Amino acid sequence: MSKSKLIVLAIVIIGIGLFFAFGFHQHLTVDGIKNLYAEQIGPMKENNPFMLIAIFFVVYVFVTALSLPGAAIMTIIAGLIFGLLTGVIIVSFASTIGATLAFLISRTLLGDWVQHKFASHLKTINEGIEQEGGFYLFTLRLIPAIPFFIINLVMGLTPIRVLQFFLVSQVGMLPGTIVYVNAGASLSNVEELSVTGLFTPGIIISFLLLAAFPWIAKGIVKLIKVKQSDQDIE
């Protein structure tokens, strides 16, 4: 293994180790967030909101870059803390940067080995990625059933260009980001996390959107494919 790969591997291992050693994963729960909000997030939001945004952004990038658990709940938390518009902007860029770093880590550590080891099996996939990699990635980003961290890692093993991956991911993840952040923003209007408090129109609509989003995404993908087929025929 080359020196650069060893450095990347060491950074990944140290990063994951620190994440669990310092108990950051314990904060990514409802109780953890409530305690953290009362002790640190709330006061910082009042006194230094830009510092809070910067810290949240860096943590989000860190979590997604190392493919750690918690990106989905952090997206909801972004809406809870920052509201819909600011939350979407923060998560949209942080998630795309983190995804691209995870993509590059996968490509650096495993790309050459996988392409060499399974060259014959990957020939068709590589050709497909080269021909319509952007559209293929876009459809994957719209399907919540496929975890985003898996897409990041797998795409790193293909010949898709880094800039193309970044731009398509930015656009493809945006609808899901809006839905999840909106759910968090709706929760921010609830004074108490009780059964009666949660049954408000905004929250009901938000969670209906969360449930319906996979079907909406499939409809969008199907519509794009139909239009693409019509263009090919013409």
Secondary structure, DSSP 8 states (H G I E B T S, - for coil): --HHHHHHHHHHHHHHHHHHHTTHHHHSSHHHHHHHIIIIIHHHHHH-HHHHHHHHHHHHHHHHHTT-TTHHHHHHHHHHHH-HHHHHHHHHHHHHHHHHHHHHHHIIIIIHHHHHHTHHHHHHHHHHHHHHHHHHHHHHHT-TTS-HHHHHHHHTTS---HHHHHHHHHHHTHHHHHHHHHHHHHHTT-SS-SHHHH--HHHHHHHHHHHHHHHHHHHHHHHHHHHHHHHHH-
